[in-house]
Amino acid sequence: MGMVLADPVMLEKLAASMDRTAKEIPALRRKASELDVLSEVGHLSPLLSYLNETARELRKKAGILRTPSESPFGALAQYGLPAGLARKPGAGKEFEAGLKKVLAKYETAVPEARARAVKDYVEGLTPEQQAALVVADPATVGNLDGVPPPLRFAANRISIQRQYEKEKRHLEGLAADGPASHRSLVRLKALAQFLAPRTQKTRNPKDGSPVYSDVPRQFLVFQPDAGSVADPEQSPFADGKIAEVVGNLETAKDVAFRIPGITNRLDNFQGFTQGAFDLMADPKGFERTDGAVVSWLGYDTPELGDSIDPAKAEAGGRDLGVFRRGIDVNLRPGVTTGIFAHSYGTLVTSKALQYGMDDVNKVVFMGSPGLGPNIRSMADFDMPNTQFFAMRAPEDVVSYTQGHGGDPADFPDAIRLGTKGAVGHSEYYKLGKGGLGNLRRVFAGENDQLETTDTTLDEEMIGATEVRSLVGFLQERLTPDEVARLGGDIDPIAQGIVSGRMGFTDAAGPLYVSLKDHDLLDKVPPSELFSEVTSLASDVAAKETNKRMLAGGSSEEKAILYAGAAKAASWGLAEVVTQPLEVAAKGTRAVNNWTQFAEVLAEGDLNTETWKKSLDKGSDAVTATIDLLNPF
């Protein structure tokens, strides 16, 4: 059994050992050069890089594993703020009172005016007074638009440390094997990660060599008690709101705001914010020095069951608009801003744009479930000076369902970006894929280098059109509120179909049960549901067959003929599955016909005799289907 490296002391010792080995490599290379065998030890250079990078990672993990213990004055020092005055008890009360007066005066003002007043007040204080204000009321200062970013970062670092200590005490009181211990531990580790430094890789301006620096994380928002409690049995703490900055927000010429989708919370924020680090880096991992990215989790994201409900998007859209307008006072004049929204976050962004957030230069919608029923093109936003981009990766079930309106990837006035290599709903920022490359180009304004696409649903995945049709079939018959009630059932069914775990005929039963449980069978009669599912299943069978035949070298004519036979045979089988049980026995012939047809197809023999056999099976399936439809 291998040793589990969970001891920070051991990790640091191992890192030190790697450092010692790395220091010996330059001497070894010089010796090899003297002996004229340098070509024989070419592996030493990559070994040196490996040792250096691994040692850095080990130290980072050691820092995370150590119990964070930092005073408020230590937090000030992380961002270059003086702690002298702040150390005096009550020193910040005067400045806290002054800030409250400003907030009271501008309570009903628009976000920009309130943020400007806050900025003017805080910048009127000396650095020592600012630091004292941070220590006096970190919860307010850390989340208040207009406060200079470094002060917000320091204030939120103080709040994170305090929240860590609070949740650590909570965890210590739980049973180790209790249902709440795992979630609580995951969240506690996330808080520890927020307090640990990150490694920044930049270029040496003199020779372009890499420069590694450990820098503190920069949190612009930290509200651990905000939002809903996803599962009270696992954790009594709310999902939380949080936002992190990568780069210098005040000097950046390009600023991107990233908006996440469903199931994002404080405890899994690290996975979301990683996309910001990747967006800021070039293909070799060097971080831009003239840009900044904000990962904004400033709204209460829905869980899977309520993702079909637009209510949280409407509230989140208002919050996003307020945040964007408020932070504007801290950005440089002439800055280029962009919104990079994913999944349900695209609906949040759409709402924000409709509510008046028009001060953005570019918007990217990724894996969108729709932008609302009233948005059918980018022109509907009435923002002619804003560039709109859209992405849809193959097998992205969220885009296929169109749960909240039209897919922006289908809008003719959006620039459709390629996602080469990405699959599904969660790989738009994945390293090495075409999606991330395009996002970096949009961020940098390199539109002449963008890679676009115009793939259709069927080209991306056979069955995608049918998934969209199935959801549309339900939406046509149900009110938005009724669809929202079914949301928790529709999501896993659609995901099951796209992932291949479930066929269309398999979906009929769960859909029927869901409609029955919600008393909606009067809106969607079983006969209509089963007929729709049967039709869609046969369409998928036809498309799959056509694709296979063409891939195997068949002519288009033969591929179409085989597809027709598959559609007929599939229809017969699907009818058996979807008809009431009392007539299922009559489907034996259809089942046998489908099995034999599949065997014929598997033979890969395209001669006339085999084709005639295939047509016979399709014909028999149709006959069996007629029998099923007239059982008495």
N, C-alpha and C positions, 0 to 999 in steps of 0.2 A: 504494500500500500504506500503510495507516494505521500510525501510530507505536504501538508497544506500550509502555505505561507500566509498566515494571518497575523503574525506578530510583527509590529512595525520595527522593533529593534532588529529582528532577523532580516527584514527587508533592507534596512539601511546597511547592515553588515554586508549583505550580498552586493548591494550597489557599490559599496566601497571596494570590494574585491574586484568588481568589474572595472572600476576606475583604475586600480593598480595595473590590471592587465592591459587596459587601453593605453596607459602611459608608456608601456614597453614596446608598443607596435612601431612608433616612428623610428626607434633605434634599430629594430629588426629590419625595417625597410632600408635604412641606410647601410646596414651590414650586407644585406642582400645585393644592394647596388654595387658595393665595393667588390663583391664576389662575382658580379655580372650574372646574377641569377634572379634579378628582380621580376622577370616574367614568370618565374616559377612560384612566386609568392603573391600573385595577384589577388588572392583571397583576403589578404591582410586589410586592404582598404574597406571592403564591405564589412569585415569583422569589426573594424574600429567603429564604423557607424553604428553597427548593431550594439556593441558594448555601451557606447555613449547614450544611445536612445533608450536602451533597456534600463540602464542605471537611472536615467531621469524618470522613467515610468515607475520604477520600484520606489523611488523617493516620493513620487506623487502619491502612490498607494499607501505608503507608510504614513504620510501626512494625513490622509483621509482616515486611516485606521486609528490614529491617535485621538484621544478625546479632546475636542477643541476646548480651549480655555483661554479666552482673550478678554482683557478688560476693555471698556469703552475707549480708553486712551490709546490702547493698542490698535483699535479700529481706526482712530483718527490718523495715527502714524502711517497706516497702510496707504493713505491717499494724500500724504504730505500736509496734513492739517496740524497746527500747533496745539498742544494739550495744556499749556501753562494755565490759562484762565479757567479752562474747563475743569481742572482738578479742584477748584475751590467750591465747596458746597453751596448750591443755590446760585452759582454765578450766571447760569443761563436763564433764570426766571424772568429777568427784565426783558430779554430779547424774545422770549417765548410769549410774553404778554403783548409785546409790540406786534408780533406776527399775528396773533389772534385778532388784534384790532384791524389789521389790514384785511384779514379774511372776513370779518364781520362787515366791513365797509363794502367789500366787493362780493358779498354773498350771492347776489342775483345777477352779477355781471356775466358777460359771455366768457368762455374759457380763456380766450387770448388776453382779454383785459385783466382778468383775475391773475393769470400767470405772470403777466407783465408787472403788475403791482407787487406780487410776491418777489419777483426777481429784483426789482428796484430796491425793495426793503432789505433783502438779504445782502445784496451787493453793497449796500450802504454801511454794513457792519465791517469791522476789522476782521482779519482772519481769526484772531483769538476769540472774538465775539461770535463769529460764525460757528467755530468749534464748540463753544459753550452752548449754543443753541442746539446743535446736533445732539449733544449729550443730554440736554434737558428734556427733549421731546423727540426721540428718534422715530417713533411711529408716525408722527405727523410730518416731520421734515423729510423722511425717506420716501413718502408717497405723494408729495405736494408738487404739482406742476409749477414751474417757475424757479424753484430752488436749483442752483447750479448743480450739475450732475455729480461732481466729486463729493459734495455734502450729502447728497442722497445716497451715494454708494456707502459712505461711512455710516450714516444713520441706519441703513438697512443691514449693514454688517453687525451693528450692535444688536438689532432686533433679531437677526438670525441666531446669534450666539445665545440670546436669552430664550428663544424658542427651542433651541437645541437642549438647553438645560431643563426646560419645562417638560419636554417630551421624553428626555432621558429618565427623569423621575417617574413619569408615567409608565415607561417600559419596565423599569425595575420593579414595579408593583404588579406586573402581569405574570401569569404562569407561563413557563417557557414553552409549553406545548399547547397553549390556549389559542383560540381562533384569532385573537387580536394581536398576538405577539409578532407574527410575520409582517403584517402590514405596518405595524408600528416601527419595527426594526428597519424596514425598507425606507420609511420616511425619515427616520433618524439618520441613516446613512446618507440620504440625499442632503440633509441639512449640513452634515459634516463635509460633504463634497463642496457645498457652496462656500464654506469657510476655507477650504484648502486652495492654494494657488494653482493657477493653470500655467502650462508652459507655452510661451509665445515664440514662434519661429519667424524671424525677420532676416533681411539681407544686410550684410555689412556694406554700407554705401561705398567703401573704398575698393573692395575686391569682389563683392557679391557673395561672399561665403556666408553660410548660415550662422545666425546669432540666436542663441536660446536664452530666454529670460523667464523667470518665474514671476508672474504678476498676479495681483489679487483679482478676484471676480468682481464684476461691476453690476450690482442689482439696482435697477431704477424703481422697481416696485417690489414690496414684500408685505403681503397681508395674509398671514397664515390662518386667520379666522374667517376669511371671506368665502362666500360660495356655499354650496350645499355639502352635506355629509353623505358621501356616496354609499357607505355601508357602516352604520353605527356599531354593528357587532364586531367589525374588524378594527375600527378606529373611531374615537369620538371627535377627532379633529376634522375640520372642514377641508374641502379640496384645496382651498387657498388660491390667491392670485399672486403672480410674480412676473417680473420682466427683467431681462438681462441685456446689457450692452456689451458688444465686442467692438473695440476700436474707440476712437476719440469722438464722441458725439458732437462736441462743440466746434471742432475744426474740420470734420469730414466734408468732402465735397459731394459724396454720394451716401445717402442714408436709406437703409432698407428696414421696413417693419414687417416682421413675420407673424402671421396669425394662424394659430393651430385649430384643429378640429376636435372631434369628440374624444372623451375619456382622458383628456390631458389634465393633470393635477400637479400639485407641488411635488408629490413623491416620485413622479416619473418625468419631471421637467427636464432632467439631464438628457434624456433621449431626444426631446424636442429641441433643446437649445444647441445640441451638437450640430444641427444644421446651420446655425449661424457661424460657427467656427469654420465649417466646410465652405460656406458661401464666401467668407472673407479670405479664404486661402486660394492660391493658384494651384495648378496641377502638381507642383512639387512641394506643396505644403507651406509656402511662404505667405505670411499674412500681409494683406494690404495695409498700408499706413495712411491712406487718404480716404478711407471709407469707414462706415460704422453700420452695424446691424443690431437691431433691437428685436429680441424674441419676446413677444408680448402675450402673456397668458393673463390678460386682465379682465376676463369674463368667466362666468360660471359655465363651463363646457357641459354638454349633455352626455349621458351615458348611452349605451346602445339602444336601450328601450325607448328613450324619448328623443332620439336624434331626428325623427320625422317631424317633430314639433318645432315650428319656427320661433316660439316665444323667447328662447334663450338667445337666438340670433338677433332678435329685435333689441333686447336689452343690451347684448354685447355690442351691437352696432352703435348704439348711442354712447356706450362707454368708450369705444374705440375712437369715435369722432371727437369726444371731449379730450381724450389723451393726446390725439394727434395735434389738435389745435393748441393745446396747452404747452406741449413740448416744443412747439415752433419757436418760442422766444429764446430757447437755448441753442438753436441751430445757427450756423453761419449764413449770412445773406447769400442768396443765389444758389443755395443747396439744391441738389436733385434728390427727390424722395420717391420711394417706391413701396408698394404694398405687395408682399409675397404671401398669398393666402392658400391654405390647403384644406380640402375636405369641407366640413361644416364651417370652417373659418372663411370660406369663400362666400357663404351666405351672410355671415357676420359682416364681412367687408362690403357686400352689396347693400346691406341695410345702412351701413355707415355712409356710403356714397350717396344713397338716396336721402339720408337725413342731413346732407350738407357738407360732408367731408370731401371737398373738391380741391383741396390744396395738395394734390399728389400728381407726380409727373408720369408715373407708370404703375400699372397694376397687373399682377400675374395671378391667374386662377388655376390651381392644380387639383385634379381629382375632385371636381366639384359635383355635389348632388343637385345643383341648380342654384340660380341666383334669385329665386322668387318668381311666382307666376306672372308678375307684371314686367319682368325683364326678358325680352325676346331677342334683343341685340344690344351691342355695346352703345349704340346710339340712344337707347332709352335712358342712359345715365346723363345725357346732355352734357358731356365733358369733352368737347372737341379737341382740347389741347392735351389730353391724357392718352398715352399709349396703352392699349389693352392686349394682353397675351393670355393664352390658355394652353393647358397641357392635359392630356389624357393618356395614360399608359395602358398597354394591353392588359386585359383581365382586371381592370380597376372597376370593381362591382359598384362602388359608390357613384361613379360617373354614369354607369350603365343604367342605374335605376331611375335617375332623374327625380328623386324624391321631392325636390323643392323647385321644380321648374326645368326650363331648358338647359342643356349642357352647354356652357360657354365655348367648349371645344368645337361645337358645331356652328357657332355664330360666324357668319361670313365676314364681319368687320372686326374680328379678333385675329391676331397673329398666332397661328397654331404652331407651337414649338414641339420639336421632336424629343423623344425620351429614350433614345436608343439604348437597349439593354435592360431598361427598367421594366419590371413586371409587377402588376398589382397596385395597391393603393399607397404603399409606404416607401417607394424607392425613388422618389423625385429628387431627393438630396443625396442619394447613395453615391459614394466615391466610385469613380471609374465608369459611371453611366452617363449617357448623353443628356439626361435631364439636368444634372448638376452643372454640366458645362454650359448649357444654355442659360441657366439661372445666373451664373457668374457673368455671362456676357450682357444680359439684360441689366444686371446690377451696375456694371462698369460702363454701360452705354455703348457697347460694341455691337450695334444692331446689324452692321454689315457682315458680321461673322455668325449670325444666328443660323441654326439648322432647323428648318421647318418641316412639317409633314402634313399630309391630308388623308391619312388612313381612315377607312370606314370601319364601322363596328365589326362587320363580318371579317374584314382583313385582320383585325386585332384579335378576335376570338369568336369562333363559331358558338352561337348561343347568346352573344351579347345583345343582339337585336331582339331576341325572344325574351330575355330578361326584362329589357326595357318595355316590351309590349305587354308582358304580364303585369308589371307595376302600373302601366298606363291603363290597362283593362280595369284594374281595381280603382284607380283614381277617377275614372269616368263614372263609376257607379256609386262612389262614396263621397261624402263631404270631407273637407280637409280635417275636421275634428275626428271623424271616423277613421280616416287613414292614420292619423296620429295615434289613435287607440290601438291600431294594429301594428304600429311601428316596431314594437319589440319582437313581433313574430315574423314580420316581413324581412327584416334585416338578415337574420340567420338563414332564412330560406334562400334569399338571393345570393348570399355568400356561399351557401352550400352548392348551389347550381354552378356558379362561376368557378369554384375550386374543384369541381368534379366529384364532390362527395355525394351529390344528389342530382338525379335527373329531373326533367320536368314532370314526368309522371309521379315521381316520388314526392313532388311538392304538392300534389293535389290533396293528399290526405291532411297534412299539417295546415294548409290554407283553409280547407273545409272546417277543421276543428276550430281554428282561430275565429273564423266568421261565425260559427255556431256559438262559441263562447261569448262573443261580443254582440249576439243577437242581430247579426247583419245578413242572415241568409235571405231575408226578404229583399235586400238590395242586390245581393249577388246569389241568385238561385244556383243550387248545385249543378243543374243541367248546363247552365251557361258556363260555370267555372270549369267543369270537366271537359266541355266542348273546346273551350279556349286552350286548356292545358294540352289536350290531345292534338289540336292543330299545331301548337307551338312545338311539341315534341316531334311531330312528323316533319316539320320544317327543319329542325336541327338535324334529324337523321338524313334528310336529303342533302343538306349542305355538307355534312361530314363525309357522306359518300362521294359527292362530287369532288371534294378536296382530295380525297384519297385516290380517286381514279386519275385525276390530273397529275398528282404527284407520282403516280406509278407509270406515267407515260401514255395514258389513254388519250384518245382524241376528245375534243369537247363534246361531240355528238354522243359518244358512248358514255361519257361521264354524266351527261344529262339524263340519258336513259337509265343508267344505274341509280341515279339520284331519285328518279321517279319511282322506281321499284322500291327503293328504301323508304320513301315517303309513304307508299301504300302499305308496306309491311309494318312499318312503325305505327301507322294509324290503327291497324288492326290490333297490335299489341297494346297500344296506349288505351284503346277503348276498353280492353279487358281490365286494365288496372283501374280505370276511372269509373266504370259502371258499377252499380250496386252489386253486392256480393252474390245476390240470388241468381245473377246471370253469368257470374264469373266462370262457371264450369263450361259454359258454351264457348269460352275463349280458347279452349285447348288447341283447336285448329290454328288459330291466329298465332299462338305462342310457338307452335311447332313450325309454322311457316316462317316466322321471324328467325328462329334458330337455324333453319336450313338456309335461309337467305344469307345470314351472317357467315355460315360455313362457305357458301359459294363465294362471297366477297373475299373471305380470307384466303381462298385458293389463289387469287390474283390472276386467274386465267381469263383472258378477255376474248376467247374464241366464240364463235356464233353459238355453238352448242351450249356452252356455259351460260351465255347471255340469255338464251331462250329459257333455260332452267330458272334463271333469276327472274325473268318476266313472269313465268308461271307462278313462282312463289308470291310475287307481288299481287298477281291476279287472285290467287287463292286468299290472300290476306284481305283483299277488298270484299270477296265473297263472304268470308267469315265476319267481317265488320257489318255487312248488311244483315247477316243472321243475328248478330248481337243487337242491332238497332231494332229488330223486329222479333223479339224473343217469344212472342205468344201468337 
